[in-house]
Amino acid sequence: MVGKVAVLGDADFVMPFSALGVDTYSVGHTTDQIIENANKIITERYALVVIAENIAPVVEEAFAALTNAPTPAVLVVPFTTESKGFATRVLGEVLKTATGINILQSSLA
């Protein structure tokens, strides 16, 4: 498991990561295919998992059990589509768990 990185997303998202030599899981837009690949990633025990924001809501439940585990670190990244705020929300939750406050939450809201 040491140092293994997986990237999950559509072909355009994973292509640059593939050039870096990390394990990529290119998926279409079907929920079954996305979840199947997420489960493969979980069983392979990666240290870091990078997920495209547009498919992150589909795999959120699959990775939920790993939230409090030290690995894998799950990073949601916006890329080819307009951000829906999912990546920011997830990062806020991680920061709140780590620090006790959500430093991304605006005090103006």
C-alpha positions as a LaTeX table, in Angstrom:
\begin{tabular}{lrrr}
\hline
Residue & $x$ (\AA) & $y$ (\AA) & $z$ (\AA) \\
\hline
Met1 & 0.00 & 0.00 & 0.00 \\
Val2 & 2.88 & 2.42 & 0.60 \\
Gly3 & 2.65 & 5.27 & $-1.86$ \\
Lys4 & $-0.06$ & 3.82 & $-4.09$ \\
Val5 & $-2.26$ & 6.45 & $-5.72$ \\
Ala6 & $-5.56$ & 5.88 & $-7.54$ \\
Val7 & $-7.48$ & 8.38 & $-9.65$ \\
Leu8 & $-11.19$ & 7.91 & $-10.41$ \\
Gly9 & $-13.02$ & 9.95 & $-13.03$ \\
Asp10 & $-13.90$ & 10.22 & $-16.68$ \\
Ala11 & $-11.26$ & 9.76 & $-19.40$ \\
Asp12 & $-10.43$ & 13.47 & $-19.65$ \\
Phe13 & $-9.91$ & 13.69 & $-15.89$ \\
Val14 & $-7.66$ & 10.63 & $-15.46$ \\
Met15 & $-5.49$ & 11.13 & $-18.58$ \\
Pro16 & $-3.00$ & 13.62 & $-17.05$ \\
Phe17 & $-2.63$ & 11.41 & $-13.97$ \\
Ser18 & $-1.97$ & 8.39 & $-16.16$ \\
Ala19 & 1.02 & 10.23 & $-17.62$ \\
Leu20 & 2.40 & 10.46 & $-14.07$ \\
Gly21 & 2.27 & 6.69 & $-13.71$ \\
Val22 & $-0.46$ & 6.44 & $-11.09$ \\
Asp23 & $-3.28$ & 3.89 & $-11.26$ \\
Thr24 & $-6.24$ & 5.39 & $-13.08$ \\
Tyr25 & $-9.82$ & 4.21 & $-13.19$ \\
Ser26 & $-11.62$ & 5.76 & $-16.13$ \\
Val27 & $-15.39$ & 5.52 & $-15.82$ \\
Gly28 & $-18.38$ & 6.47 & $-17.91$ \\
His29 & $-21.47$ & 8.07 & $-16.49$ \\
Thr30 & $-23.27$ & 4.93 & $-15.31$ \\
Thr31 & $-23.66$ & 4.62 & $-11.55$ \\
Asp32 & $-22.93$ & 0.88 & $-11.59$ \\
Gln33 & $-19.61$ & 1.35 & $-13.37$ \\
Ile34 & $-18.56$ & 4.17 & $-11.04$ \\
Ile35 & $-19.41$ & 2.19 & $-7.89$ \\
Glu36 & $-17.73$ & $-0.96$ & $-9.23$ \\
Asn37 & $-14.48$ & 0.94 & $-9.78$ \\
Ala38 & $-14.74$ & 2.65 & $-6.37$ \\
Asn39 & $-15.03$ & $-0.77$ & $-4.74$ \\
Lys40 & $-11.94$ & $-1.98$ & $-6.67$ \\
Ile41 & $-10.02$ & 1.01 & $-5.34$ \\
Ile42 & $-11.14$ & 0.28 & $-1.77$ \\
Thr43 & $-10.02$ & $-3.36$ & $-1.98$ \\
Glu44 & $-6.63$ & $-2.43$ & $-3.46$ \\
Arg45 & $-5.89$ & $-0.31$ & $-0.35$ \\
Tyr46 & $-4.45$ & 2.85 & $-1.86$ \\
Ala47 & $-2.79$ & 5.57 & 0.24 \\
Leu48 & $-4.32$ & 8.40 & $-1.80$ \\
Val49 & $-7.50$ & 8.43 & $-3.90$ \\
Val50 & $-8.22$ & 11.39 & $-6.19$ \\
Ile51 & $-11.85$ & 11.63 & $-7.34$ \\
Ala52 & $-13.38$ & 13.91 & $-9.96$ \\
Glu53 & $-15.99$ & 16.16 & $-8.34$ \\
Asn54 & $-18.69$ & 15.30 & $-10.89$ \\
Ile55 & $-18.74$ & 11.65 & $-9.77$ \\
Ala56 & $-17.92$ & 12.17 & $-6.08$ \\
Pro57 & $-21.58$ & 12.23 & $-4.94$ \\
Val58 & $-22.02$ & 8.76 & $-6.45$ \\
Val59 & $-19.08$ & 7.27 & $-4.53$ \\
Glu60 & $-19.51$ & 9.25 & $-1.31$ \\
Glu61 & $-21.27$ & 6.35 & 0.43 \\
Ala62 & $-18.67$ & 3.81 & $-0.72$ \\
Phe63 & $-15.83$ & 5.84 & 0.80 \\
Ala64 & $-17.80$ & 6.96 & 3.89 \\
Ala65 & $-16.61$ & 3.97 & 5.93 \\
Leu66 & $-13.01$ & 5.08 & 5.35 \\
Thr67 & $-13.52$ & 8.67 & 6.54 \\
Asn68 & $-11.95$ & 8.12 & 9.96 \\
Ala69 & $-9.24$ & 5.77 & 8.73 \\
Pro70 & $-5.72$ & 7.16 & 8.31 \\
Thr71 & $-5.61$ & 5.87 & 4.75 \\
Pro72 & $-6.66$ & 6.36 & 2.11 \\
Ala73 & $-6.68$ & 10.11 & 1.96 \\
Val74 & $-9.60$ & 10.89 & $-0.35$ \\
Leu75 & $-9.26$ & 14.09 & $-2.36$ \\
Val76 & $-12.18$ & 15.42 & $-4.42$ \\
Val77 & $-11.05$ & 17.69 & $-7.26$ \\
Pro78 & $-13.12$ & 19.83 & $-9.64$ \\
Phe79 & $-11.94$ & 19.52 & $-13.25$ \\
Thr80 & $-13.81$ & 19.46 & $-16.54$ \\
Thr81 & $-17.19$ & 20.57 & $-15.31$ \\
Glu82 & $-18.34$ & 23.58 & $-13.35$ \\
Ser83 & $-17.82$ & 23.06 & $-9.65$ \\
Lys84 & $-20.99$ & 22.22 & $-7.75$ \\
Gly85 & $-19.37$ & 22.96 & $-4.38$ \\
Phe86 & $-19.02$ & 19.29 & $-3.44$ \\
Ala87 & $-15.22$ & 19.44 & $-3.19$ \\
Thr88 & $-15.36$ & 22.53 & $-0.97$ \\
Arg89 & $-18.00$ & 20.96 & 1.29 \\
Val90 & $-15.96$ & 17.76 & 1.71 \\
Leu91 & $-12.78$ & 19.72 & 2.42 \\
Gly92 & $-14.67$ & 21.78 & 5.00 \\
Glu93 & $-15.83$ & 18.59 & 6.74 \\
Val94 & $-12.28$ & 17.21 & 6.84 \\
Leu95 & $-10.93$ & 20.48 & 8.22 \\
Lys96 & $-13.68$ & 20.58 & 10.84 \\
Thr97 & $-12.79$ & 17.04 & 11.92 \\
Ala98 & $-9.10$ & 17.92 & 12.11 \\
Thr99 & $-9.35$ & 21.35 & 13.76 \\
Gly100 & $-12.78$ & 21.45 & 15.38 \\
Ile101 & $-13.92$ & 24.36 & 13.20 \\
Asn102 & $-14.81$ & 24.75 & 9.55 \\
Ile103 & $-12.34$ & 27.43 & 8.49 \\
Leu104 & $-13.86$ & 27.51 & 5.01 \\
Gln105 & $-17.27$ & 28.56 & 6.32 \\
Ser106 & $-17.86$ & 32.24 & 5.67 \\
Ser107 & $-18.62$ & 34.32 & 8.74 \\
Leu108 & $-20.70$ & 36.59 & 6.50 \\
Ala109 & $-23.34$ & 33.96 & 5.75 \\
\hline
\end{tabular}
